[in-house]
């Protein structure tokens, strides 16, 4: 059993969720949050799924600031317009 080293910041945001395998949803949201950068004023949510492509919105209240398109097979993330 291999123990992965987790940085301090990551530890905080995990709030003791010792889940070895994250769901695709959680992973997609995490990816978008990392891409956007640390920002407590936004919420990140999956708005649409089309096969293995997830469309994730970064919002400030009701305003979408950025869309991301995430391929949950390759875990590639791209800005989406």
JOFENDA-V704390 format. One record per residue. N is the residue number from 0. NEAR is the number of other ideal C-beta (glycine too) atoms within 8 Angstrom. Layout:
# JOFENDA-V704390
N;NEAR / N;NEAR
This chain:
# JOFENDA-V704390
0;2 / 1;3 / 2;4 / 3;4 / 4;4 / 5;6 / 6;6 / 7;5 / 8;7 / 9;8 / 10;8 / 11;7 / 12;6 / 13;8 / 14;5 / 15;4 / 16;5 / 17;4 / 18;5 / 19;3 / 20;4 / 21;7 / 22;6 / 23;8 / 24;8 / 25;8 / 26;11 / 27;13 / 28;12 / 29;9 / 30;13 / 31;14 / 32;8 / 33;7 / 34;8 / 35;10 / 36;5 / 37;4 / 38;6 / 39;4 / 40;4 / 41;10 / 42;6 / 43;11 / 44;8 / 45;10 / 46;6 / 47;6 / 48;7 / 49;5 / 50;4 / 51;6 / 52;10 / 53;13 / 54;14 / 55;16 / 56;11 / 57;13 / 58;12 / 59;7 / 60;4 / 61;3 / 62;6 / 63;7 / 64;7 / 65;8 / 66;11 / 67;15 / 68;12 / 69;15 / 70;10 / 71;10 / 72;5 / 73;4 / 74;9 / 75;6 / 76;10 / 77;7 / 78;7 / 79;7 / 80;3
